[in-house]
Amino acid sequence: MIRRSDPMIAVYPGSFDPVTNGHLDIIRRAAAYYPRLVVAVVTNPSKKPLLSVKQRADLLREVCATIAGVEVDCFDGLLVDYVRKKKASLIVKGLRIVSDFEYEFSMALLNRHLPGGVDTMFLPASLEYAHISSSSVREVFSLGGDISDFVPQAVLRTMKRIGRHGLTRKRSR
Ligand code: ADP
């Protein structure tokens, strides 16, 4: 799928609601392999998001500002179409646990099978972040728990501004 002549641009897609230290670890590692990495916020998730697409992208821009070669963007529609539009040649995904594998493996096959198919590179989660997900961060925060080990400072500030009651209200709507 990847030809030697393809540009060295990879796309790391996700909801990033919010970006966690686990995502950031994958971004740092992928950016070390690929000279250009596009971190792409999915704008049409089936689940109701906590943060707006703009908030999620702005936070990503802030926390990735010092990582060379990283660009933050948003997309909707088919991932393979977006990857081609960005002239990228690879999708990057992080794998945490066995249950991630089932879903991500079938998505990778699908994205390769579709016209204009694109291959996926999986990076295993680092041990210290393997238990972190955006949904668990939202859950712990809404119950009044400490999330400072799980997210970058900028995210912590934004979550505190929204407040846990704001978050609970938003989720119960
Ligand atoms: P989440 O599953 O946390 O809501 P996303 O939908 O934003 O996150 O996930 C985007 C990608 O990042 C997926 O490939 C997912 O497996 C990966 N990812 C999420 N959290 C981590 C983590 N803690 N370590 C490694 N990869 C992760």
Backbone and ligand atoms as CSV (ligand in chain L), in Angstrom:
chain,resi,resn,atom,element,x,y,z
A,1,MET,N,N,0.818,-1.215,0.000
A,1,MET,CA,C,0.000,0.000,0.000
A,1,MET,C,C,0.850,1.262,0.000
A,2,ILE,N,N,1.921,1.248,0.838
A,2,ILE,CA,C,2.772,2.441,0.838
A,2,ILE,C,C,3.874,2.229,-0.189
A,3,ARG,N,N,4.008,3.224,-1.080
A,3,ARG,CA,C,5.084,3.144,-2.064
A,3,ARG,C,C,6.238,4.018,-1.584
A,4,ARG,N,N,7.450,3.658,-2.012
A,4,ARG,CA,C,8.627,4.423,-1.576
A,4,ARG,C,C,8.517,5.894,-1.957
A,5,SER,N,N,7.769,6.146,-3.063
A,5,SER,CA,C,7.664,7.530,-3.548
A,5,SER,C,C,6.614,8.341,-2.773
A,6,ASP,N,N,5.829,7.673,-1.915
A,6,ASP,CA,C,4.769,8.399,-1.188
A,6,ASP,C,C,5.376,9.435,-0.243
A,7,PRO,N,N,4.674,10.574,-0.067
A,7,PRO,CA,C,5.184,11.561,0.886
A,7,PRO,C,C,5.132,11.005,2.300
A,8,MET,N,N,6.097,11.410,3.115
A,8,MET,CA,C,6.178,10.884,4.483
A,8,MET,C,C,5.254,11.681,5.410
A,9,ILE,N,N,3.947,11.554,5.153
A,9,ILE,CA,C,2.955,12.244,5.984
A,9,ILE,C,C,2.013,11.184,6.548
A,10,ALA,N,N,1.796,11.222,7.857
A,10,ALA,CA,C,0.885,10.271,8.492
A,10,ALA,C,C,-0.257,11.037,9.161
A,11,VAL,N,N,-1.394,10.361,9.300
A,11,VAL,CA,C,-2.558,10.970,9.956
A,11,VAL,C,C,-2.895,10.169,11.210
A,12,TYR,N,N,-3.024,10.872,12.341
A,12,TYR,CA,C,-3.451,10.236,13.598
A,12,TYR,C,C,-4.864,10.758,13.918
A,13,PRO,N,N,-5.890,9.954,13.627
A,13,PRO,CA,C,-7.263,10.434,13.836
A,13,PRO,C,C,-7.802,10.042,15.206
A,14,GLY,N,N,-8.732,10.817,15.714
A,14,GLY,CA,C,-9.364,10.446,16.991
A,14,GLY,C,C,-10.362,11.500,17.417
A,15,SER,N,N,-11.066,11.205,18.513
A,15,SER,CA,C,-12.031,12.177,19.031
A,15,SER,C,C,-11.329,13.215,19.908
A,16,PHE,N,N,-10.320,12.779,20.653
A,16,PHE,CA,C,-9.534,13.657,21.530
A,16,PHE,C,C,-10.434,14.520,22.424
A,17,ASP,N,N,-11.351,13.869,23.101
A,17,ASP,CA,C,-12.376,14.593,23.895
A,17,ASP,C,C,-12.252,14.258,25.380
A,18,PRO,N,N,-11.198,14.701,26.073
A,18,PRO,CA,C,-10.116,15.576,25.642
A,18,PRO,C,C,-8.860,14.769,25.313
A,19,VAL,N,N,-7.834,15.485,24.762
A,19,VAL,CA,C,-6.533,14.843,24.544
A,19,VAL,C,C,-5.958,14.441,25.905
A,20,THR,N,N,-5.400,13.222,25.969
A,20,THR,CA,C,-4.834,12.709,27.231
A,20,THR,C,C,-3.314,12.538,27.089
A,21,ASN,N,N,-2.663,12.212,28.196
A,21,ASN,CA,C,-1.217,11.937,28.136
A,21,ASN,C,C,-0.936,10.708,27.274
A,22,GLY,N,N,-1.903,9.808,27.183
A,22,GLY,CA,C,-1.756,8.621,26.322
A,22,GLY,C,C,-1.711,9.020,24.854
A,23,HIS,N,N,-2.632,9.907,24.435
A,23,HIS,CA,C,-2.608,10.402,23.051
A,23,HIS,C,C,-1.272,11.100,22.770
A,24,LEU,N,N,-0.881,11.947,23.725
A,24,LEU,CA,C,0.336,12.751,23.549
A,24,LEU,C,C,1.570,11.856,23.379
A,25,ASP,N,N,1.594,10.768,24.101
A,25,ASP,CA,C,2.695,9.814,23.982
A,25,ASP,C,C,2.741,9.218,22.564
A,26,ILE,N,N,1.556,8.875,22.035
A,26,ILE,CA,C,1.502,8.324,20.667
A,26,ILE,C,C,1.938,9.398,19.659
A,27,ILE,N,N,1.494,10.633,19.866
A,27,ILE,CA,C,1.852,11.726,18.948
A,27,ILE,C,C,3.367,11.922,18.932
A,28,ARG,N,N,3.979,11.954,20.128
A,28,ARG,CA,C,5.441,12.158,20.206
A,28,ARG,C,C,6.179,11.040,19.484
A,29,ARG,N,N,5.737,9.800,19.739
A,29,ARG,CA,C,6.446,8.656,19.147
A,29,ARG,C,C,6.249,8.609,17.633
A,30,ALA,N,N,5.004,8.847,17.177
A,30,ALA,CA,C,4.738,8.806,15.731
A,30,ALA,C,C,5.499,9.926,15.024
A,31,ALA,N,N,5.571,11.098,15.674
A,31,ALA,CA,C,6.258,12.242,15.060
A,31,ALA,C,C,7.762,11.970,14.950
A,32,ALA,N,N,8.269,11.073,15.765
A,32,ALA,CA,C,9.689,10.733,15.676
A,32,ALA,C,C,9.953,9.824,14.464
A,33,TYR,N,N,8.914,9.109,14.008
A,33,TYR,CA,C,9.086,8.228,12.841
A,33,TYR,C,C,8.739,8.924,11.538
A,34,TYR,N,N,7.748,9.820,11.603
A,34,TYR,CA,C,7.258,10.469,10.390
A,34,TYR,C,C,7.563,11.964,10.463
A,35,PRO,N,N,8.182,12.524,9.421
A,35,PRO,CA,C,8.541,13.949,9.488
A,35,PRO,C,C,7.329,14.866,9.595
A,36,ARG,N,N,6.166,14.406,9.042
A,36,ARG,CA,C,4.940,15.217,9.197
A,36,ARG,C,C,3.831,14.342,9.719
A,37,LEU,N,N,3.211,14.805,10.793
A,37,LEU,CA,C,2.101,14.054,11.386
A,37,LEU,C,C,0.908,14.994,11.515
A,38,VAL,N,N,-0.209,14.590,10.893
A,38,VAL,CA,C,-1.430,15.390,11.007
A,38,VAL,C,C,-2.311,14.739,12.075
A,39,VAL,N,N,-2.534,15.452,13.176
A,39,VAL,CA,C,-3.429,14.958,14.219
A,39,VAL,C,C,-4.820,15.478,13.866
A,40,ALA,N,N,-5.735,14.560,13.570
A,40,ALA,CA,C,-7.015,14.960,12.976
A,40,ALA,C,C,-8.182,14.667,13.916
A,41,VAL,N,N,-8.878,15.736,14.306
A,41,VAL,CA,C,-10.026,15.602,15.204
A,41,VAL,C,C,-11.262,15.234,14.380
A,42,VAL,N,N,-11.881,14.129,14.731
A,42,VAL,CA,C,-13.092,13.689,14.024
A,42,VAL,C,C,-14.246,14.595,14.447
A,43,THR,N,N,-14.932,15.175,13.459
A,43,THR,CA,C,-15.978,16.131,13.828
A,43,THR,C,C,-17.375,15.522,13.860
A,44,ASN,N,N,-17.498,14.249,13.497
A,44,ASN,CA,C,-18.836,13.661,13.509
A,44,ASN,C,C,-18.928,12.399,14.373
A,45,PRO,N,N,-18.452,12.474,15.625
A,45,PRO,CA,C,-18.509,11.265,16.443
A,45,PRO,C,C,-19.957,10.920,16.782
A,46,SER,N,N,-20.251,9.631,16.922
A,46,SER,CA,C,-21.621,9.220,17.230
A,46,SER,C,C,-21.984,9.644,18.653
A,47,LYS,N,N,-20.942,9.621,19.545
A,47,LYS,CA,C,-21.207,10.029,20.929
A,47,LYS,C,C,-21.261,11.558,21.051
A,48,LYS,N,N,-22.026,12.028,22.051
A,48,LYS,CA,C,-22.130,13.472,22.251
A,48,LYS,C,C,-20.852,13.954,22.945
A,49,PRO,N,N,-20.118,14.871,22.303
A,49,PRO,CA,C,-18.837,15.254,22.895
A,49,PRO,C,C,-18.967,16.205,24.085
A,50,LEU,N,N,-17.946,16.187,24.942
A,50,LEU,CA,C,-17.878,17.146,26.049
A,50,LEU,C,C,-17.383,18.492,25.523
A,51,LEU,N,N,-16.287,18.456,24.754
A,51,LEU,CA,C,-15.681,19.687,24.240
A,51,LEU,C,C,-16.056,19.873,22.772
A,52,SER,N,N,-16.167,21.132,22.359
A,52,SER,CA,C,-16.456,21.393,20.942
A,52,SER,C,C,-15.231,20.990,20.118
A,53,VAL,N,N,-15.438,20.842,18.821
A,53,VAL,CA,C,-14.325,20.487,17.942
A,53,VAL,C,C,-13.226,21.543,18.051
A,54,LYS,N,N,-13.633,22.809,18.117
A,54,LYS,CA,C,-12.640,23.891,18.194
A,54,LYS,C,C,-11.845,23.791,19.502
A,55,GLN,N,N,-12.549,23.541,20.605
A,55,GLN,CA,C,-11.842,23.416,21.893
A,55,GLN,C,C,-10.842,22.257,21.844
A,56,ARG,N,N,-11.288,21.115,21.263
A,56,ARG,CA,C,-10.408,19.944,21.204
A,56,ARG,C,C,-9.178,20.231,20.341
A,57,ALA,N,N,-9.412,20.892,19.195
A,57,ALA,CA,C,-8.293,21.199,18.287
A,57,ALA,C,C,-7.357,22.241,18.917
A,58,ASP,N,N,-7.937,23.247,19.565
A,58,ASP,CA,C,-7.097,24.283,20.198
A,58,ASP,C,C,-6.218,23.670,21.293
A,59,LEU,N,N,-6.802,22.768,22.088
A,59,LEU,CA,C,-6.012,22.117,23.145
A,59,LEU,C,C,-4.888,21.280,22.528
A,60,LEU,N,N,-5.221,20.564,21.455
A,60,LEU,CA,C,-4.185,19.760,20.791
A,60,LEU,C,C,-3.062,20.659,20.274
A,61,ARG,N,N,-3.451,21.790,19.672
A,61,ARG,CA,C,-2.420,22.715,19.147
A,61,ARG,C,C,-1.513,23.187,20.274
A,62,GLU,N,N,-2.132,23.503,21.409
A,62,GLU,CA,C,-1.344,24.003,22.542
A,62,GLU,C,C,-0.376,22.928,23.042
A,63,VAL,N,N,-0.866,21.702,23.215
A,63,VAL,CA,C,0.007,20.686,23.825
A,63,VAL,C,C,1.018,20.091,22.829
A,64,CYS,N,N,0.764,20.303,21.520
A,64,CYS,CA,C,1.702,19.771,20.512
A,64,CYS,C,C,2.648,20.851,19.988
A,65,ALA,N,N,2.514,22.066,20.536
A,65,ALA,CA,C,3.244,23.207,19.968
A,65,ALA,C,C,4.754,22.966,19.881
A,66,THR,N,N,5.294,22.192,20.805
A,66,THR,CA,C,6.758,22.024,20.809
A,66,THR,C,C,7.202,20.739,20.099
A,67,ILE,N,N,6.258,20.000,19.532
A,67,ILE,CA,C,6.638,18.756,18.848
A,67,ILE,C,C,6.794,19.049,17.355
A,68,ALA,N,N,8.011,18.891,16.853
A,68,ALA,CA,C,8.294,19.260,15.459
A,68,ALA,C,C,7.502,18.400,14.481
A,69,GLY,N,N,6.992,19.055,13.446
A,69,GLY,CA,C,6.337,18.332,12.342
A,69,GLY,C,C,4.875,17.979,12.584
A,70,VAL,N,N,4.313,18.433,13.699
A,70,VAL,CA,C,2.916,18.072,14.000
A,70,VAL,C,C,1.972,19.208,13.613
A,71,GLU,N,N,0.910,18.825,12.894
A,71,GLU,CA,C,-0.118,19.797,12.500
A,71,GLU,C,C,-1.457,19.270,13.030
A,72,VAL,N,N,-2.315,20.172,13.490
A,72,VAL,CA,C,-3.630,19.743,14.001
A,72,VAL,C,C,-4.704,20.218,13.027
A,73,ASP,N,N,-5.643,19.329,12.739
A,73,ASP,CA,C,-6.689,19.656,11.768
A,73,ASP,C,C,-7.978,18.948,12.212
A,74,CYS,N,N,-9.078,19.214,11.530
A,74,CYS,CA,C,-10.353,18.553,11.834
A,74,CYS,C,C,-10.887,17.955,10.537
A,75,PHE,N,N,-11.659,16.883,10.651
A,75,PHE,CA,C,-12.237,16.328,9.430
A,75,PHE,C,C,-13.551,15.622,9.725
A,76,ASP,N,N,-14.383,15.509,8.661
A,76,ASP,CA,C,-15.530,14.618,8.751
A,76,ASP,C,C,-15.537,13.776,7.474
A,77,GLY,N,N,-16.449,12.837,7.414
A,77,GLY,CA,C,-16.488,11.973,6.236
A,77,GLY,C,C,-15.545,10.792,6.372
A,78,LEU,N,N,-15.246,10.180,5.235
A,78,LEU,CA,C,-14.432,8.958,5.234
A,78,LEU,C,C,-12.961,9.275,5.526
A,79,LEU,N,N,-12.392,8.495,6.438
A,79,LEU,CA,C,-10.988,8.728,6.810
A,79,LEU,C,C,-10.060,8.582,5.600
A,80,VAL,N,N,-10.285,7.546,4.766
A,80,VAL,CA,C,-9.361,7.350,3.620
A,80,VAL,C,C,-9.394,8.550,2.665
A,81,ASP,N,N,-10.572,9.139,2.487
A,81,ASP,CA,C,-10.665,10.317,1.609
A,81,ASP,C,C,-9.858,11.469,2.196
A,82,TYR,N,N,-9.991,11.623,3.518
A,82,TYR,CA,C,-9.263,12.701,4.194
A,82,TYR,C,C,-7.749,12.479,4.086
A,83,VAL,N,N,-7.329,11.242,4.302
A,83,VAL,CA,C,-5.891,10.924,4.244
A,83,VAL,C,C,-5.338,11.257,2.860
A,84,ARG,N,N,-6.092,10.879,1.826
A,84,ARG,CA,C,-5.657,11.181,0.451
A,84,ARG,C,C,-5.618,12.692,0.213
A,85,LYS,N,N,-6.645,13.377,0.741
A,85,LYS,CA,C,-6.703,14.838,0.556
A,85,LYS,C,C,-5.463,15.511,1.167
A,86,LYS,N,N,-5.018,14.974,2.296
A,86,LYS,CA,C,-3.838,15.553,2.960
A,86,LYS,C,C,-2.535,15.072,2.323
A,87,LYS,N,N,-2.648,14.247,1.273
A,87,LYS,CA,C,-1.485,13.653,0.593
A,87,LYS,C,C,-0.650,12.820,1.570
A,88,ALA,N,N,-1.345,12.206,2.522
A,88,ALA,CA,C,-0.650,11.355,3.500
A,88,ALA,C,C,-0.650,9.910,2.998
A,89,SER,N,N,0.208,9.079,3.577
A,89,SER,CA,C,0.314,7.704,3.097
A,89,SER,C,C,0.070,6.681,4.202
A,90,LEU,N,N,-0.245,7.132,5.410
A,90,LEU,CA,C,-0.363,6.180,6.511
A,90,LEU,C,C,-1.293,6.714,7.599
A,91,ILE,N,N,-2.035,5.781,8.216
A,91,ILE,CA,C,-2.852,6.120,9.386
A,91,ILE,C,C,-2.103,5.604,10.613
A,92,VAL,N,N,-2.065,6.401,11.669
A,92,VAL,CA,C,-1.430,5.960,12.918
A,92,VAL,C,C,-2.519,5.726,13.950
A,93,LYS,N,N,-2.425,4.626,14.690
A,93,LYS,CA,C,-3.372,4.343,15.774
A,93,LYS,C,C,-2.600,3.850,16.994
A,94,GLY,N,N,-3.140,4.141,18.167
A,94,GLY,CA,C,-2.552,3.612,19.392
A,94,GLY,C,C,-3.366,2.399,19.829
A,95,LEU,N,N,-2.696,1.405,20.383
A,95,LEU,CA,C,-3.414,0.225,20.885
A,95,LEU,C,C,-3.166,0.086,22.372
A,96,ARG,N,N,-4.248,0.111,23.154
A,96,ARG,CA,C,-4.099,-0.009,24.602
A,96,ARG,C,C,-4.282,-1.433,25.078
A,97,ILE,N,N,-5.429,-1.949,24.824
A,97,ILE,CA,C,-5.815,-3.218,25.421
A,97,ILE,C,C,-6.386,-4.136,24.356
A,98,VAL,N,N,-6.628,-5.387,24.722
A,98,VAL,CA,C,-7.088,-6.373,23.742
A,98,VAL,C,C,-8.377,-5.905,23.066
A,99,SER,N,N,-9.255,-5.269,23.821
A,99,SER,CA,C,-10.524,-4.847,23.227
A,99,SER,C,C,-10.329,-3.756,22.173
A,100,ASP,N,N,-9.294,-2.925,22.298
A,100,ASP,CA,C,-8.971,-1.950,21.241
A,100,ASP,C,C,-8.641,-2.702,19.965
A,101,PHE,N,N,-7.917,-3.810,20.122
A,101,PHE,CA,C,-7.382,-4.524,18.967
A,101,PHE,C,C,-8.491,-4.971,18.021
A,102,GLU,N,N,-9.547,-5.564,18.590
A,102,GLU,CA,C,-10.636,-6.101,17.764
A,102,GLU,C,C,-11.203,-5.025,16.841
A,103,TYR,N,N,-11.544,-3.895,17.442
A,103,TYR,CA,C,-12.149,-2.803,16.680
A,103,TYR,C,C,-11.144,-2.200,15.708
A,104,GLU,N,N,-9.955,-1.883,16.215
A,104,GLU,CA,C,-8.963,-1.194,15.391
A,104,GLU,C,C,-8.471,-2.061,14.232
A,105,PHE,N,N,-8.390,-3.375,14.485
A,105,PHE,CA,C,-7.930,-4.280,13.425
A,105,PHE,C,C,-8.946,-4.293,12.280
A,106,SER,N,N,-10.242,-4.370,12.609
A,106,SER,CA,C,-11.233,-4.388,11.530
A,106,SER,C,C,-11.294,-3.036,10.822
A,107,MET,N,N,-11.108,-1.938,11.560
A,107,MET,CA,C,-11.072,-0.617,10.903
A,107,MET,C,C,-9.873,-0.523,9.957
A,108,ALA,N,N,-8.750,-1.089,10.385
A,108,ALA,CA,C,-7.535,-1.035,9.549
A,108,ALA,C,C,-7.759,-1.818,8.251
A,109,LEU,N,N,-8.417,-2.987,8.361
A,109,LEU,CA,C,-8.687,-3.784,7.159
A,109,LEU,C,C,-9.624,-3.026,6.226
A,110,LEU,N,N,-10.643,-2.417,6.831
A,110,LEU,CA,C,-11.614,-1.639,6.051
A,110,LEU,C,C,-10.934,-0.482,5.329
A,111,ASN,N,N,-10.100,0.245,6.046
A,111,ASN,CA,C,-9.441,1.411,5.451
A,111,ASN,C,C,-8.453,1.012,4.357
A,112,ARG,N,N,-7.988,-0.222,4.404
A,112,ARG,CA,C,-7.095,-0.679,3.339
A,112,ARG,C,C,-7.889,-1.197,2.143
A,113,HIS,N,N,-9.087,-1.727,2.440
A,113,HIS,CA,C,-9.916,-2.323,1.395
A,113,HIS,C,C,-10.619,-1.262,0.539
A,114,LEU,N,N,-11.018,-0.170,1.152
A,114,LEU,CA,C,-11.783,0.861,0.434
A,114,LEU,C,C,-10.969,1.429,-0.741
A,115,PRO,N,N,-11.655,1.935,-1.781
A,115,PRO,CA,C,-10.917,2.546,-2.887
A,115,PRO,C,C,-9.985,3.636,-2.364
A,116,GLY,N,N,-8.771,3.657,-2.876
A,116,GLY,CA,C,-7.770,4.616,-2.390
A,116,GLY,C,C,-7.236,4.181,-1.037
A,117,GLY,N,N,-7.339,2.882,-0.762
A,117,GLY,CA,C,-7.035,2.305,0.558
A,117,GLY,C,C,-5.704,2.755,1.160
A,118,VAL,N,N,-5.720,2.858,2.460
A,118,VAL,CA,C,-4.542,3.337,3.194
A,118,VAL,C,C,-4.213,2.344,4.302
A,119,ASP,N,N,-2.935,2.127,4.535
A,119,ASP,CA,C,-2.508,1.202,5.586
A,119,ASP,C,C,-2.449,1.905,6.948
A,120,THR,N,N,-2.451,1.079,8.010
A,120,THR,CA,C,-2.435,1.617,9.380
A,120,THR,C,C,-1.208,1.103,10.119
A,121,MET,N,N,-0.561,2.007,10.837
A,121,MET,CA,C,0.546,1.591,11.707
A,121,MET,C,C,0.067,1.679,13.160
A,122,PHE,N,N,0.217,0.581,13.886
A,122,PHE,CA,C,-0.198,0.570,15.289
A,122,PHE,C,C,1.010,0.768,16.198
A,123,LEU,N,N,0.835,1.640,17.168
A,123,LEU,CA,C,1.867,1.785,18.201
A,123,LEU,C,C,1.263,1.296,19.509
A,124,PRO,N,N,1.934,0.399,20.202
A,124,PRO,CA,C,1.384,-0.059,21.477
A,124,PRO,C,C,1.447,1.071,22.505
A,125,ALA,N,N,0.409,1.183,23.317
A,125,ALA,CA,C,0.403,2.190,24.384
A,125,ALA,C,C,1.590,1.947,25.301
A,126,SER,N,N,2.178,3.017,25.801
A,126,SER,CA,C,3.216,2.854,26.830
A,126,SER,C,C,2.533,2.352,28.100
A,127,LEU,N,N,3.258,1.529,28.843
A,127,LEU,CA,C,2.650,0.897,30.026
A,127,LEU,C,C,2.009,1.898,30.982
A,128,GLU,N,N,2.679,3.045,31.161
A,128,GLU,CA,C,2.163,4.018,32.137
A,128,GLU,C,C,0.878,4.712,31.677
A,129,TYR,N,N,0.530,4.558,30.363
A,129,TYR,CA,C,-0.672,5.242,29.863
A,129,TYR,C,C,-1.743,4.268,29.368
A,130,ALA,N,N,-1.461,2.988,29.439
A,130,ALA,CA,C,-2.335,1.994,28.794
A,130,ALA,C,C,-3.746,1.979,29.377
A,131,HIS,N,N,-3.920,2.497,30.582
A,131,HIS,CA,C,-5.240,2.466,31.225
A,131,HIS,C,C,-6.000,3.775,31.041
A,132,ILE,N,N,-5.415,4.722,30.314
A,132,ILE,CA,C,-6.044,6.051,30.201
A,132,ILE,C,C,-6.872,6.164,28.924
A,133,SER,N,N,-8.121,6.593,29.063
A,133,SER,CA,C,-8.948,6.897,27.895
A,133,SER,C,C,-9.644,8.222,28.161
A,134,SER,N,N,-10.079,8.883,27.086
A,134,SER,CA,C,-10.795,10.153,27.264
A,134,SER,C,C,-12.057,9.917,28.084
A,135,SER,N,N,-12.731,8.798,27.833
A,135,SER,CA,C,-13.994,8.571,28.560
A,135,SER,C,C,-13.735,8.342,30.050
A,136,SER,N,N,-12.640,7.636,30.402
A,136,SER,CA,C,-12.375,7.446,31.835
A,136,SER,C,C,-11.972,8.774,32.489
A,137,VAL,N,N,-11.265,9.623,31.733
A,137,VAL,CA,C,-10.905,10.950,32.263
A,137,VAL,C,C,-12.181,11.741,32.559
A,138,ARG,N,N,-13.130,11.719,31.620
A,138,ARG,CA,C,-14.388,12.465,31.824
A,138,ARG,C,C,-15.155,11.900,33.021
A,139,GLU,N,N,-15.160,10.571,33.120
A,139,GLU,CA,C,-15.889,9.896,34.201
A,139,GLU,C,C,-15.301,10.254,35.574
A,140,VAL,N,N,-13.967,10.086,35.696
A,140,VAL,CA,C,-13.304,10.374,36.978
A,140,VAL,C,C,-13.533,11.832,37.371
A,141,PHE,N,N,-13.387,12.724,36.380
A,141,PHE,CA,C,-13.545,14.152,36.660
A,141,PHE,C,C,-14.971,14.457,37.113
A,142,SER,N,N,-15.957,13.863,36.449
A,142,SER,CA,C,-17.358,14.173,36.791
A,142,SER,C,C,-17.707,13.665,38.189
A,143,LEU,N,N,-16.924,12.687,38.672
A,143,LEU,CA,C,-17.175,12.156,40.022
A,143,LEU,C,C,-16.282,12.828,41.066
A,144,GLY,N,N,-15.575,13.869,40.644
A,144,GLY,CA,C,-14.775,14.642,41.594
A,144,GLY,C,C,-13.377,14.096,41.817
A,145,GLY,N,N,-12.929,13.155,40.977
A,145,GLY,CA,C,-11.593,12.568,41.145
A,145,GLY,C,C,-10.503,13.433,40.524
A,146,ASP,N,N,-9.254,13.103,40.870
A,146,ASP,CA,C,-8.089,13.860,40.402
A,146,ASP,C,C,-7.615,13.299,39.046
A,147,ILE,N,N,-7.630,14.131,38.019
A,147,ILE,CA,C,-7.211,13.653,36.686
A,147,ILE,C,C,-5.850,14.216,36.279
A,148,SER,N,N,-5.157,14.855,37.242
A,148,SER,CA,C,-3.930,15.564,36.862
A,148,SER,C,C,-2.827,14.635,36.342
A,149,ASP,N,N,-2.866,13.341,36.689
A,149,ASP,CA,C,-1.858,12.417,36.154
A,149,ASP,C,C,-2.199,11.958,34.737
A,150,PHE,N,N,-3.415,12.222,34.300
A,150,PHE,CA,C,-3.888,11.626,33.039
A,150,PHE,C,C,-3.882,12.575,31.845
A,151,VAL,N,N,-3.896,13.883,32.135
A,151,VAL,CA,C,-4.026,14.852,31.030
A,151,VAL,C,C,-2.978,15.959,31.161
A,152,PRO,N,N,-2.645,16.614,30.035
A,152,PRO,CA,C,-1.731,17.759,30.113
A,152,PRO,C,C,-2.369,18.906,30.904
A,153,GLN,N,N,-1.513,19.796,31.429
A,153,GLN,CA,C,-1.967,20.936,32.242
A,153,GLN,C,C,-3.050,21.762,31.559
A,154,ALA,N,N,-2.884,22.010,30.247
A,154,ALA,CA,C,-3.846,22.854,29.519
A,154,ALA,C,C,-5.245,22.225,29.555
A,155,VAL,N,N,-5.297,20.905,29.470
A,155,VAL,CA,C,-6.595,20.207,29.513
A,155,VAL,C,C,-7.196,20.322,30.911
A,156,LEU,N,N,-6.332,20.155,31.901
A,156,LEU,CA,C,-6.791,20.253,33.293
A,156,LEU,C,C,-7.433,21.616,33.541
A,157,ARG,N,N,-6.767,22.661,33.044
A,157,ARG,CA,C,-7.301,24.022,33.222
A,157,ARG,C,C,-8.670,24.153,32.562
A,158,THR,N,N,-8.799,23.655,31.339
A,158,THR,CA,C,-10.082,23.763,30.619
A,158,THR,C,C,-11.174,22.977,31.335
A,159,MET,N,N,-10.833,21.770,31.793
A,159,MET,CA,C,-11.831,20.928,32.480
A,159,MET,C,C,-12.288,21.623,33.766
A,160,LYS,N,N,-11.318,22.228,34.461
A,160,LYS,CA,C,-11.667,22.917,35.720
A,160,LYS,C,C,-12.583,24.100,35.436
A,161,ARG,N,N,-12.326,24.771,34.313
A,161,ARG,CA,C,-13.163,25.924,33.948
A,161,ARG,C,C,-14.600,25.462,33.651
A,162,ILE,N,N,-14.721,24.378,32.940
A,162,ILE,CA,C,-16.069,23.851,32.645
A,162,ILE,C,C,-16.717,23.403,33.954
A,163,GLY,N,N,-15.903,22.824,34.817
A,163,GLY,CA,C,-16.382,22.394,36.127
A,163,GLY,C,C,-17.103,21.060,36.053
A,164,ARG,N,N,-17.041,20.308,37.136
A,164,ARG,CA,C,-17.609,18.968,37.060
A,164,ARG,C,C,-19.126,18.998,36.980
A,165,HIS,N,N,-19.712,20.091,37.474
A,165,HIS,CA,C,-21.181,20.158,37.395
A,165,HIS,C,C,-21.609,20.463,35.960
A,166,GLY,N,N,-20.811,21.325,35.310
A,166,GLY,CA,C,-21.061,21.612,33.890
A,166,GLY,C,C,-20.990,20.339,33.088
A,167,LEU,N,N,-20.011,19.517,33.435
A,167,LEU,CA,C,-19.807,18.270,32.707
A,167,LEU,C,C,-20.979,17.307,32.942
A,168,THR,N,N,-21.412,17.185,34.183
A,168,THR,CA,C,-22.518,16.277,34.501
A,168,THR,C,C,-23.786,16.731,33.783
A,169,ARG,N,N,-24.009,18.088,33.795
A,169,ARG,CA,C,-25.208,18.625,33.121
A,169,ARG,C,C,-25.175,18.284,31.649
A,170,LYS,N,N,-23.979,18.507,31.036
A,170,LYS,CA,C,-23.837,18.280,29.603
A,170,LYS,C,C,-24.119,16.819,29.247
A,171,ARG,N,N,-23.652,15.911,30.127
A,171,ARG,CA,C,-23.785,14.493,29.825
A,171,ARG,C,C,-25.207,13.994,30.022
A,172,SER,N,N,-25.972,14.678,30.899
A,172,SER,CA,C,-27.309,14.170,31.191
A,172,SER,C,C,-28.346,14.723,30.211
A,173,ARG,N,N,-27.920,15.685,29.354
A,173,ARG,CA,C,-28.861,16.259,28.382
A,173,ARG,C,C,-29.251,15.251,27.316
L,1,ADP,P1,P,-10.475,7.453,23.409
L,1,ADP,O1,O,-10.594,6.005,23.019
L,1,ADP,O2,O,-9.569,7.677,24.578
L,1,ADP,O3,O,-11.791,8.181,23.473
L,1,ADP,P2,P,-9.813,8.489,20.765
L,1,ADP,O4,O,-11.036,8.058,20.054
L,1,ADP,O5,O,-9.508,9.940,20.716
L,1,ADP,O6,O,-9.676,8.147,22.288
L,1,ADP,O7,O,-8.581,7.628,20.263
L,1,ADP,C1,C,-7.764,7.935,19.177
L,1,ADP,C2,C,-6.670,6.914,19.072
L,1,ADP,O8,O,-5.813,7.027,20.209
L,1,ADP,C3,C,-7.106,5.459,19.038
L,1,ADP,O9,O,-6.228,4.782,18.162
L,1,ADP,C4,C,-6.880,4.992,20.458
L,1,ADP,O10,O,-6.661,3.604,20.526
L,1,ADP,C5,C,-5.641,5.770,20.817
L,1,ADP,N1,N,-5.473,5.983,22.243
L,1,ADP,C6,C,-6.366,6.526,23.103
L,1,ADP,N2,N,-5.867,6.558,24.362
L,1,ADP,C7,C,-4.628,6.008,24.299
L,1,ADP,C8,C,-3.610,5.704,25.262
L,1,ADP,N3,N,-3.789,5.965,26.567
L,1,ADP,N4,N,-2.460,5.136,24.843
L,1,ADP,C9,C,-2.304,4.834,23.529
L,1,ADP,N5,N,-3.221,5.060,22.562
L,1,ADP,C10,C,-4.373,5.641,22.935
